[in-house]
Amino acid sequence: MAVLRPGRKTLLSPCTTKGSTAQVSYGAKVRWHRESPSPALPGDHPTLRVATGGPVRGSVGSTPKGLPLMRVLARDLSAHVGTEVTVAGWLHRRRQLKSVSFAILRDRTGLVQVVLTGPDADQLADLTEETVLQVTGIATANRQAPDGVEITAPVLTTLSESARPAPFDLYRPNVPAGLSVVLDHAGVALRHPMLRAPFEISAAAVRGFRAHLDGEGFTEIHTPKIVGTVTESGANVFALDYFGRPAYLAQSPQFYKQTMVGVFERVYEVGPVFRAEPHDTARHLAQYTSLDVEVGFITDHHDVMAILTRTLAGTLDTIAHEVPDALDRLRIALPEVPEKIPEIDFVAAQKLLAAHTDEDPRGEPDLAPAHERWLSGWAQREHGSRFLYVTGYPTIKRPFYTHPDPNNPERTRSFDLLFDGLELVTGGQRLHRHSDYLSALSKRGEDPRQYMWYLGTFAHGMPPHGGFAIGLERLTGRITGADNIRSVTLFPRDLHRLTP
Amino acid sequence: MAVLRPGRKTLLSPCTTKGSTAQVSYGAKVRWHRESPSPALPGDHPTLRVATGGPVRGSVGSTPKGLPLMRVLARDLSAHVGTEVTVAGWLHRRRQLKSVSFAILRDRTGLVQVVLTGPDADQLADLTEETVLQVTGIATANRQAPDGVEITAPVLTTLSESARPAPFDLYRPNVPAGLSVVLDHAGVALRHPMLRAPFEISAAAVRGFRAHLDGEGFTEIHTPKIVGTVTESGANVFALDYFGRPAYLAQSPQFYKQTMVGVFERVYEVGPVFRAEPHDTARHLAQYTSLDVEVGFITDHHDVMAILTRTLAGTLDTIAHEVPDALDRLRIALPEVPEKIPEIDFVAAQKLLAAHTDEDPRGEPDLAPAHERWLSGWAQREHGSRFLYVTGYPTIKRPFYTHPDPNNPERTRSFDLLFDGLELVTGGQRLHRHSDYLSALSKRGEDPRQYMWYLGTFAHGMPPHGGFAIGLERLTGRITGADNIRSVTLFPRDLHRLTP
């Protein structure tokens, strides 16, 4: 994204897309959507009915007679050529030339060019960018206008003033501001078509994730974010005063999603998790959105990986089909998810690194980021895949509930999914027998009383199960190639940032 | 639900449904699903392929040769009559008679009857309820068996032991335990078909809510749950140590969803909100799931009400179509959402109460619960509707961002939606002009510096907009007729409860 790559020049304007027609001769480039399948928007094709519960008026003001006007979206304007229409949105840009003036109006589906000639142009005189306008005029064919249509003979009505200039020009093709300016003024900055694109992708990703899992018989759950005991990693939790008692913000729904396998067999949750990360880096957040999955009646972690592979394919497919112009705006080529994502065993990966790089990581309990990058490059070269599973991580580096490899208790039935050199997903099979939990905790010197209710789950018969978690911001960040995870997080929380 | 209505007798067993066939002569009633359209479950019709990324094996164990077995779900068993099948699930109930024994197996789609005769019956001897089993046998037609099929000549394999008896018998048609036992042992208690039903309804409700809004062009967002300042109500917030600074858990995504109207026009969020409610009642929770909606370019609150009406209809429709047997199990008749939900003005409602009841609430700033119940009854009698909009609440009782009635600044463009006598949704139009916010705060004697970033949103041009919020647990509670909101909340948080 432009804001993150000040050194990278792009000719892309938010108003041009692969699918768009020729440049407009007189300057204003006025399209960012492209014709693509999209759901019907009944609210945007309102009738004049005013009955509550009937088709919504979706109006933007009233005529003098009190009848609501029909609002046409930028995307649909070309279907109305030759008729009087009303559009509404933000004044994206004004251009006042000698003989003609243009108002570019922005709504959620794109931009509309409004042409003002003669005395009509006076209406623009006092308006500033980001004023909310309603424009009624004639949808007029103009082969040189994008989408072949513009609005002529317009009457502009101000719905809401813009009291203060935006921190930077929202109409510039690239974002002329650094990340901190964007984040400090997120509410207005994200109106820039390049900056809002990651959040369109993010919303489509979650929709695709859920739709795929719904189709595989999963049930969505919502679990507590306030918990009574510090579990798992112990460190990095936010402490809370809970009616006079200590409590903590949940770092993960791990224990709850496992428990719910006993009820629904297959569950997922999309929700916030909290980490009191003292690190001020481009990839740490104090709150992120976790896409959590857990599934029962598996043979081992390979069943979990198969579900993850299909879920990822479904997620990317939804992005490709539902937000093609967000992808166009950012000039993103979505990765292919191979039907078989290549898999390499942890020890084999270390051997490969020892044989082909200057380093010899054999015997180390984890992979360094540089190792992950090299392995990803290897998967790309050898298997043509931007994705790679690394399996069989050492027990010592995985949480106590991780299922050991029955043939080698020092290794686990776990995996990481690397995407373009970075870990995108962590998962694996979990223990499912009550006695196995007790001995796993005892081996680590942990007190089972810390885990009372969680252990209770396994005392009542739990099937072999496993799961994974995807960080939504990390996924969006990888897809968009963001350099900083904050640029793909709505109102990020970190060591320093608590507003907006 | 049985646990909440100890006094209410029902003949409903979790094993019988409207759609089920005749009672089984020899006791075990073994079905709770009914044939209804449901998504394909590719993971449950696995092949023998073991390739990662290909169709999942979905297996439940391995044969001696290491080849995974095909698992058939209870729901699909009748399609396999005459063949050898493997089912897997929990031992729901054992019945050992003189000449024949039965094992009832429970999976996420229903119950399966397994018949053990002769020496086969010995396999049941040491098994306790909730043991996780894999059963391979012949799917055998038996007209007297529910769904016309049972498993004969079975081989039982234990996948996981049940180390401890459940706190109550999960196989009893009604729940022989009180709410606190259920909540303390939620992980196992919710396996009871009656107790899990509300969460199937809840998941379907959220799915329907999102699907409807997606279809109307809304974008899903995820906003911060940790905030820097106490806003709105002020009281009842949880305080937090945020890297040494004070912070709070968000009581609502109100400010964020309004801000995002400037970016996407139409947004929704499904997420947790937190209230440090010191009240220990049947309807207060410290965390609940809020379904939040905000929409721009409206004329007034009636546009918001129209969207709410359609969203509610879509939500209930999804429940009806996707989880009919959860409804059957609880014997629930879903309410009809009329195309036009009746609407009554606040003052008119008070006049009605004064005229037809012993009380005269005229001049009071709000409706008492008893008034809401009476009005709901009136809407049912006069309009045949279980839903009623009350509009035009006094300004003094609504938050500062509520849009006043232009004809009467002491009243607002706000509404409550009553359902069966209780407030289900609150919403309305919001202020959208920067100057209006400044004077609204000033009138209430509030310091605008408390709201710095939020006010900034309105300094940059915001369209007329409004929205609403539905509490998911309250919705599920109303639909299921729950007496206590905790019974429709996964692992509730309240004044006393912080585990599980």
Chai-1 contact restraints between the chains, C-beta under 6 A:
chainA,res_idxA,chainB,res_idxB,connection_type,confidence,min_distance_angstrom,max_distance_angstrom,comment,restraint_id
A,P39,B,G215,contact,1.0,0.0,6.0,A-B,restraint_1
A,L41,B,E216,contact,1.0,0.0,6.0,A-B,restraint_2
A,L41,B,G217,contact,1.0,0.0,6.0,A-B,restraint_3
A,G43,B,E216,contact,1.0,0.0,6.0,A-B,restraint_4
A,A51,B,K340,contact,1.0,0.0,6.0,A-B,restraint_5
A,T52,B,H302,contact,1.0,0.0,6.0,A-B,restraint_6
A,T52,B,M305,contact,1.0,0.0,6.0,A-B,restraint_7
A,T52,B,A306,contact,1.0,0.0,6.0,A-B,restraint_8
A,T52,B,K340,contact,1.0,0.0,6.0,A-B,restraint_9
A,G53,B,T309,contact,1.0,0.0,6.0,A-B,restraint_10
A,G53,B,E339,contact,1.0,0.0,6.0,A-B,restraint_11
A,G53,B,K340,contact,1.0,0.0,6.0,A-B,restraint_12
A,G53,B,I341,contact,1.0,0.0,6.0,A-B,restraint_13
A,V56,B,D303,contact,1.0,0.0,6.0,A-B,restraint_14
A,V56,B,A306,contact,1.0,0.0,6.0,A-B,restraint_15
A,V56,B,I307,contact,1.0,0.0,6.0,A-B,restraint_16
A,R57,B,D303,contact,1.0,0.0,6.0,A-B,restraint_17
A,S59,B,T299,contact,1.0,0.0,6.0,A-B,restraint_18
A,V60,B,F297,contact,1.0,0.0,6.0,A-B,restraint_19
A,P68,B,T299,contact,1.0,0.0,6.0,A-B,restraint_20
A,A88,B,F297,contact,1.0,0.0,6.0,A-B,restraint_21
A,W90,B,G461,contact,1.0,0.0,6.0,A-B,restraint_22
A,R108,B,F264,contact,1.0,0.0,6.0,A-B,restraint_23
A,R108,B,E265,contact,1.0,0.0,6.0,A-B,restraint_24
A,E130,B,H460,contact,1.0,0.0,6.0,A-B,restraint_25
A,E130,B,G461,contact,1.0,0.0,6.0,A-B,restraint_26
A,T131,B,G461,contact,1.0,0.0,6.0,A-B,restraint_27
A,V132,B,G461,contact,1.0,0.0,6.0,A-B,restraint_28
A,V132,B,P463,contact,1.0,0.0,6.0,A-B,restraint_29
A,L159,B,P463,contact,1.0,0.0,6.0,A-B,restraint_30
A,S160,B,H432,contact,1.0,0.0,6.0,A-B,restraint_31
A,S160,B,R433,contact,1.0,0.0,6.0,A-B,restraint_32
A,S160,B,G461,contact,1.0,0.0,6.0,A-B,restraint_33
A,S160,B,M462,contact,1.0,0.0,6.0,A-B,restraint_34
A,S160,B,P463,contact,1.0,0.0,6.0,A-B,restraint_35
A,S162,B,H460,contact,1.0,0.0,6.0,A-B,restraint_36
A,S162,B,G461,contact,1.0,0.0,6.0,A-B,restraint_37
A,A163,B,H434,contact,1.0,0.0,6.0,A-B,restraint_38
A,A163,B,A459,contact,1.0,0.0,6.0,A-B,restraint_39
A,R164,B,A459,contact,1.0,0.0,6.0,A-B,restraint_40
A,A166,B,H460,contact,1.0,0.0,6.0,A-B,restraint_41
A,G187,B,T259,contact,1.0,0.0,6.0,A-B,restraint_42
A,G187,B,T457,contact,1.0,0.0,6.0,A-B,restraint_43
A,V188,B,H460,contact,1.0,0.0,6.0,A-B,restraint_44
A,L190,B,V263,contact,1.0,0.0,6.0,A-B,restraint_45
A,R191,B,G262,contact,1.0,0.0,6.0,A-B,restraint_46
A,R191,B,V263,contact,1.0,0.0,6.0,A-B,restraint_47
A,R196,B,V263,contact,1.0,0.0,6.0,A-B,restraint_48
A,A203,B,T219,contact,1.0,0.0,6.0,A-B,restraint_49
A,A203,B,E220,contact,1.0,0.0,6.0,A-B,restraint_50
A,G215,B,P39,contact,1.0,0.0,6.0,A-B,restraint_51
A,E216,B,G43,contact,1.0,0.0,6.0,A-B,restraint_52
A,G217,B,L41,contact,1.0,0.0,6.0,A-B,restraint_53
A,T219,B,A203,contact,1.0,0.0,6.0,A-B,restraint_54
A,E220,B,A203,contact,1.0,0.0,6.0,A-B,restraint_55
A,I221,B,L490,contact,1.0,0.0,6.0,A-B,restraint_56
A,H222,B,T289,contact,1.0,0.0,6.0,A-B,restraint_57
A,T223,B,L490,contact,1.0,0.0,6.0,A-B,restraint_58
A,P224,B,F491,contact,1.0,0.0,6.0,A-B,restraint_59
A,P224,B,R493,contact,1.0,0.0,6.0,A-B,restraint_60
A,K225,B,P272,contact,1.0,0.0,6.0,A-B,restraint_61
A,I226,B,R493,contact,1.0,0.0,6.0,A-B,restraint_62
A,G228,B,L498,contact,1.0,0.0,6.0,A-B,restraint_63
A,G228,B,T499,contact,1.0,0.0,6.0,A-B,restraint_64
A,F238,B,L240,contact,1.0,0.0,6.0,A-B,restraint_65
A,A239,B,D241,contact,1.0,0.0,6.0,A-B,restraint_66
A,L240,B,F238,contact,1.0,0.0,6.0,A-B,restraint_67
A,L240,B,L240,contact,1.0,0.0,6.0,A-B,restraint_68
A,D241,B,A239,contact,1.0,0.0,6.0,A-B,restraint_69
A,F243,B,L495,contact,1.0,0.0,6.0,A-B,restraint_70
A,A247,B,L498,contact,1.0,0.0,6.0,A-B,restraint_71
A,T259,B,G187,contact,1.0,0.0,6.0,A-B,restraint_72
A,V263,B,L190,contact,1.0,0.0,6.0,A-B,restraint_73
A,V263,B,R191,contact,1.0,0.0,6.0,A-B,restraint_74
A,V263,B,R196,contact,1.0,0.0,6.0,A-B,restraint_75
A,F264,B,R108,contact,1.0,0.0,6.0,A-B,restraint_76
A,E265,B,R108,contact,1.0,0.0,6.0,A-B,restraint_77
A,P272,B,K225,contact,1.0,0.0,6.0,A-B,restraint_78
A,T289,B,H222,contact,1.0,0.0,6.0,A-B,restraint_79
A,F297,B,V60,contact,1.0,0.0,6.0,A-B,restraint_80
A,F297,B,A88,contact,1.0,0.0,6.0,A-B,restraint_81
A,T299,B,S59,contact,1.0,0.0,6.0,A-B,restraint_82
A,T299,B,P68,contact,1.0,0.0,6.0,A-B,restraint_83
A,H302,B,T52,contact,1.0,0.0,6.0,A-B,restraint_84
A,D303,B,V56,contact,1.0,0.0,6.0,A-B,restraint_85
A,D303,B,R57,contact,1.0,0.0,6.0,A-B,restraint_86
A,M305,B,T52,contact,1.0,0.0,6.0,A-B,restraint_87
A,A306,B,T52,contact,1.0,0.0,6.0,A-B,restraint_88
A,A306,B,V56,contact,1.0,0.0,6.0,A-B,restraint_89
A,I307,B,V56,contact,1.0,0.0,6.0,A-B,restraint_90
A,T309,B,G53,contact,1.0,0.0,6.0,A-B,restraint_91
A,E339,B,G53,contact,1.0,0.0,6.0,A-B,restraint_92
A,K340,B,A51,contact,1.0,0.0,6.0,A-B,restraint_93
A,K340,B,T52,contact,1.0,0.0,6.0,A-B,restraint_94
A,K340,B,G53,contact,1.0,0.0,6.0,A-B,restraint_95
A,I341,B,G53,contact,1.0,0.0,6.0,A-B,restraint_96
A,E343,B,T52,contact,1.0,0.0,6.0,A-B,restraint_97
A,H432,B,S160,contact,1.0,0.0,6.0,A-B,restraint_98
A,R433,B,S160,contact,1.0,0.0,6.0,A-B,restraint_99
A,H434,B,A163,contact,1.0,0.0,6.0,A-B,restraint_100
A,W453,B,T499,contact,1.0,0.0,6.0,A-B,restraint_101
A,W453,B,P500,contact,1.0,0.0,6.0,A-B,restraint_102
A,T457,B,G187,contact,1.0,0.0,6.0,A-B,restraint_103
A,A459,B,A163,contact,1.0,0.0,6.0,A-B,restraint_104
A,A459,B,R164,contact,1.0,0.0,6.0,A-B,restraint_105
A,H460,B,E130,contact,1.0,0.0,6.0,A-B,restraint_106
A,H460,B,S162,contact,1.0,0.0,6.0,A-B,restraint_107
A,H460,B,A166,contact,1.0,0.0,6.0,A-B,restraint_108
A,H460,B,V188,contact,1.0,0.0,6.0,A-B,restraint_109
A,G461,B,W90,contact,1.0,0.0,6.0,A-B,restraint_110
A,G461,B,E130,contact,1.0,0.0,6.0,A-B,restraint_111
A,G461,B,T131,contact,1.0,0.0,6.0,A-B,restraint_112
A,G461,B,V132,contact,1.0,0.0,6.0,A-B,restraint_113
A,G461,B,S160,contact,1.0,0.0,6.0,A-B,restraint_114
A,G461,B,S162,contact,1.0,0.0,6.0,A-B,restraint_115
A,M462,B,S160,contact,1.0,0.0,6.0,A-B,restraint_116
A,P463,B,V132,contact,1.0,0.0,6.0,A-B,restraint_117
A,P463,B,L159,contact,1.0,0.0,6.0,A-B,restraint_118
A,L490,B,I221,contact,1.0,0.0,6.0,A-B,restraint_119
A,L490,B,T223,contact,1.0,0.0,6.0,A-B,restraint_120
A,F491,B,P224,contact,1.0,0.0,6.0,A-B,restraint_121
A,R493,B,P224,contact,1.0,0.0,6.0,A-B,restraint_122
A,R493,B,I226,contact,1.0,0.0,6.0,A-B,restraint_123
A,L495,B,F243,contact,1.0,0.0,6.0,A-B,restraint_124
A,L498,B,G228,contact,1.0,0.0,6.0,A-B,restraint_125
A,L498,B,A247,contact,1.0,0.0,6.0,A-B,restraint_126
A,T499,B,G228,contact,1.0,0.0,6.0,A-B,restraint_127
A,T499,B,W453,contact,1.0,0.0,6.0,A-B,restraint_128
A,P500,B,W453,contact,1.0,0.0,6.0,A-B,restraint_129
